[in-house]
Amino acid sequence: MTTLLLRILDNAADQQNVDVAAGANSEADYALQWVVARQDQIVAQGQATGRTLGQHLDSLEGEVLASADIVVVIPTEQVLQLSCQVPGRNSNQIRQALPYALEEYVAADIEDMHIVPGAIKAGQTIHCALIDHTQIAGWRDWLATYDIAADVLVSEAQLASATEDCTVFLNDHQATAVYEQSSATVEREELIGLLEDLSVTQLITVGDELSDLERSQLDAEVAVEQQNNVAKFLVERYARRKPINLFQGPYGVANKKTGSKQDLTMLAKLAAVWVVIYIAGLGVQGMWSSYQAEQLAADNRNRYVELFPQDSVPITAAQLRRRFEGKLRSQGQQVSVGPMSFVQLLGDTAPIFGSKGSVQSLSYLQDKEEMTIEMELKGYDQVDQIQTELKSRGVDIDVVSAGSIDGGISARLRAKYIK
């Protein structure tokens, strides 16, 4: 998967009078860092503005960005991250009650906030991202102005969220600390006190480095990792753990179906069409077969009436078959050797079965020329005796099943002539 990450830095040089923290403006332009990553490899990176971004990306191969996810990272102070417990038996109830649970943590009117929850499960903490409606609408307009088809909108703190460490974004005067999906922005001189309150054991600094004084004030057990390239750090975190996308609900964006995604979608649509055609074909085939069967039955009845005009007209196919068999027998023709085989097999086996136990039921399959007998015996040794005695008469006995009952066993046997 290819990712194009755009990190908003500040107003562009020709738009210094616009306040970034107040939200994006469609007439403003912003300086940004961009980085293109494929899997875990950085393909290209640089700095641009919304106006010049296209020129920078034109230098890349077209297929690199053909199916890329475009992630826009806005300043942390524009997005509020909150976690809360909301009562409810299902996700719909929890989702409806969520704004009321968050209202006490938000200074602004909750109706002016765009609320995007993470996974909602009953009895579990819900992590949410909140942004003012005017701010996210401004960013959407700015992206549209410069034809940036963003898929994901997040803040820096959302990408830095991790439970195993504390991430601090540093600049000349301020520091933003992110710990356990919560963030706080303080002056640089207050950073060490904040870290002591958090009791962190692993610290990741992004951007500027800690000064010698700040390092000396840290607890000696705190492991420090420095990340100088902020955009590279953010795209690596995005690949590791997908954050809450602010482009949801009324601000949702159309899913770009490009490259292999488009091929798979087209393949799925074609497969669905062929399934419908196949089902319709089966229905038509079934109706045609039913029609042909009715025509054949009608032709057979007509032929019977022509041959035997004095007889009544048979109604069903089974009745017609029995009539024809009866006529053939009356002419001295042998319809099937099945009845004779059954009588002969019954005559050879009946004395043995009768002497060994009690026959409960008997059936005969003419096509397979085999007879199935259910009988009660005194013991399993009688089964062996039956097999031995009938084998000498040329009859093979298979034991289908056998089980104990009161006073003996119940066995199902299958008998047929040895060929």
N, C-alpha and C positions, 0 to 999 in steps of 0.2 A: 504494500500500500504506500502511495506517495502522499506526502503532506506538505502543503504550503502554509507556513505560519507567518502572520503579519503582526508584529508587536508595535502598537501605537506608542510613540515617544512623546511628542509635544506638537504644538502648532508649527506649521511650516514657517520658514523665515519671513515670508511675505504676509503672514496672517497672525502676527504676534498679539494683536489686540483681542483675539478670541480666547476665552478661558476654557481649557480642556476639561477641567473638573465639572463644568456646568453642562457637559454633554456635547455631543458632536453637532456640527452645523453643516448643512448641505452646501453652504457657500464657502466654508473653510476648507483648508487642506491641512494635512498632518504629516509630520515626519514619522517614518516608521522603519523598523528593522524587518527584513524578510529572510527566511531561510527555507530551503527546499530539502526535504529528507525523504529517502526511499528506504523502507524498512529501518535499519539502524544506522544507515550511512547518510551523511550530509552531502547533498549533490551540489548545492550552491547557496550563497548567502550574500547579503549586502544591505545597503541603506537606500531609501528612496522616499518619495511622497506619493500620495494617491494619484497625482497627475503624472508622475514619471515611472510608476511601477510597471506599467505595460512595456515601456522601453527596456527596462532591466530584464524582464522575463522573456522578451522576444529573443534574447540571445541564447536561451535554452532550447533544447530540442523539443519539438512540438509534443511528442508522445510522453515527455516527462510530466507535463501538467495536464495531459488529456483526461485523466481520471483522478486527479489529486483532490484531497479534502482540503478546503481553504479554511484555516482557523484564524480568526481575528482576536487578538488579545488586547483588551482595553485596560486603563489604569485601575488598580485595586480599589481605590477610594470610591469608585462608581458602583461597586457591587457589594452588597452586604450578605455575608454568609451566616446563617443561623441554623441551630439544631434544636429540636424540641420533641416532646412526646405528645401525641394527640390521641385521645380516646376514640374508639370506633371499632365496629365489628368487621368492616370490610373497607376496601380502598376508597369506594365512593363516599362513604360517611366521613372518613378521615380527610379526604380532599376537600369536602365542603366545610369542615370545621377548621382546617389549617389556617386561613386568614385570621380567624379570631384568636387562635393560639399565638400567632406571630405579632398581633397588633400591639401587645404590651412592650415588645422589644424595639418597635420602630417609632421614631419621633414624628415622622411625617404621617399623613393620612394613608392608611393601608390601601385604600382604593386607588391611590396614585402610584402604587407599586406593582410592578410585574413580578409575580411569584412563580418560581420554577422549582418544584420539589424533585428530589432524587427518588430512589426506590421507596415505595410506600408499602409497608407491611404492618399488620396489626401487632401491637405490643413492642415495636422496635422504634428506635430513634430515627426521626426523619431529618435529613440534611437538605437545606433549601438555599437557593440563591435569589436575592431580591435586587431589582434595579428600577429606578424611576421610569415611568412610561415615556416621559419626554426625552430622557437620555437614550433609551434603546431605539426609540423612533428616530432620533437624530442620527444615530449610528447607521441605522438602516438606510436613511436617505443619503448619507455621505457615501456609503458603499455603492448605492445605485448611481450616484453622480459620476463615479469613476469606474463604473462597470466591473466592480469586484463582486463576483458571485460567491459570497461567503457561505459556508455550510454551518460553521460553529462560531459563536460569540461567547467569550469567557473573559475573566479577569486574570491577572497574574497570580493572585492568591489562590484561585481555584486550581490552577495547574501545579502550584507548589504544595497543595494539601497532601500530607502524608502523616501517618501515625508514628512512624519509627524515627522521625527526626524533626527538627525545627528549622525552617527555611527563613532567611532574612534577606530581603532586597534592600540594598544599600545605595544611597546617593550622597551628595555632599552634605546635606543638612538633615535628612530624615532616614528612618529605617522602618520597613514594614515587616513584621514578624508574623509567620504563619505556623500554627501549631494545632494539630488535631482538628482540622477544618474550621478554624477560627483565625481571624487576622486582627492585627492592631498596628497602627502607624504612630510612631513616637519620634521625638527629636533624637539626634544621634547620642547626645549626652545621657539620655534616659534608657538607652538600649540595654546596657549591662544590668540595670536594676530589673528590667522586664524579664530578661533571660533567667535571672536568679529566682524570680517569682515562679517561672514556669518549670524550674528544676530540670532543664534539658541536659541530656548526656551526649547528644550528637547535634552539631550545628552546621548548616550549609549556608554560606554567604554567597549571594549572587550579585554581580555587578562590581561595585567598589570592594576593596579589601578592608578588613579591620585594621585600625591603627595599632601601633605598638602599645599605646596606653590601653586601648580596649582589650587587646589580647592579654595584657598583664592583669587586668581586672577579672578576666574569666576564671572560672574554677579550673584547676589543672586537669580534672578528669573529663572535661568537655572536649570531644574530638571535633575539630574544625575542618571542613572541606570547602575549598574556594572554587567558585564557578565564575569565570570572568565574562564568558559569552552568554549573555542573558537569553537571547533568542534561541541559541543552540540548547541551552538548559531547558527552556520551556517546551521545545518540540520533542525532546527526549522524554520529558515527563508526560506529555500528551500521548506519546506512543505507549507508555507504560500503563497509564491509567486515565481513562476517558472521564472528563469532568462533566458537570451539569451544563448542558447547552442552553444558553439564554434564548436562542432562537427556537422557541416552542410556543404553543398556543396561538394567540393572534399574530405573533411575529414569526411563525414557522416558515421555513423556506422550502421551495420545491426541491425534491430530491433529484440530483443530477444523475441521470442514467447514461453513463458513458462507458466506452471501452468494453471490458468483459462483463460489467454489470448490465449494459444494454443488450449484449448478446444473450446473457442468461435470461433476461426478462423476455426477449423476443422468443427464445427457445421455449420458455414456460408457456407463453401465449399460444405458440404453435401446437405444443403438446396438448393444451386444453382444447384447442379447436379439433384436433384429431380424436381426442377422447369423445367429444360430443358427436363427431361424425361416426365414430365406431359404434357408439351406443345407438344412434339413430339407425345405422346399418343393421345392427342386430334386431332392432324392432321391425324394420322392413322385412328382413329375412324371415323372422318369426311369422309375420302376417302372410308372407308368400308361401311359406311351408304349410301353414294352416289351410290356406286356400287350396294348395295342391292336394293335401290330404283329403279335404272335402270333395274335390273333384274326382279323385281316385275312388273314394267310397261310393260316390254317386254312380260312377261308371260300373263298378262291381255289382251294385244293386240292379242296374239296368241289364247287365249281362245275365244275372241270375233270373230276372223276370223273363228274358228272352228264352233261356234254356228250360225254365220250369214255369210256364205261364199259369199252371193250375195252383201253384203254391202261393201262400201269402207272402207279401214283401217283407224281407228282414229289415229291422230298423237300425240296429247297431252293427258295427264291424265284427264284434265277437259273435253275434248271432249269425251273421252271414258266413263266417268261417266255420262255425259248427254245422250249418246247413250243408256247405260244400263237403265237409268231411263225412257227414252222414250219407250224402249221395254217393261219394266215392266208395265207402265201405259197402253200401248196398250193391255196388257193381262188382264186389269181390276184390277191390284193389286195397293194397296195404298202405295206409297213410303214413304210418311211422312204425319203426321197430321199437319205439320207446316202451309201449305197454307190455310187449312180449318180454323185453329185457327186465322190466320191473318184476313181472310175475316170476321169471326164472330166478332172479336174484333173491326175491322174497322166499321162494321155495327152498333155495340152498341155505339160507341163513336162519330162517324161522325156527327150525328144531334146536339149533345151538342157542339162540337167544332165549327161547322159551325154557330151556333146561337150566340156564344159568341165573336168570333173574326175571324181573317184571318189566315188560315193555310199557313205557308211559306214552310215547308218541312216535310217529314214523312219518317221514316225508321223502319224496323222490324228485331229483332234478333230472329231467329227461335229456337236456342238452349235454350234461356231464356224465350221465349214466351212473349216478351215485345216489346212495340212500343214506339218510341221516336218521339215527335211532337214539332216542333218549330213554334210558332204563335205569332201574334201581338194582344194585348188586349188593352182595354181602361183604365183599372186600375187593381190594385192588388186584389180588391174585387171580380173580375170576376174569378180569380184563385180559390178562396174559393168556389164560386158558382159551378165551374166545378167539383171540388173535391166532393162536397156534392151530386150533381145530379148523377155523375157516380158511386159513392159508393152505391147508392140505386140500381143500375143495376149490382152490383157485380164486379165493376172495380175499382182498386186501382190506384190513381194518386199521383206520387211523383214529386215535383218541383225540377228539376236539377239546374236551374239558372233562374234569372229574373232581368231585368234592365230597366231603363227608356230610352225611345227614344222620338223623337218628336211626340207629340200627343197621347202618351200612353206608354205601356211597351212592351218589347220583352221577352217572357218566353219560356223555354225549359221544356217540361213535359214528364214524362215517365209513360205509362199506361200498366197494366197487370191485369189479372183476379185474384180476391181474392181467395186463396186456403184455 
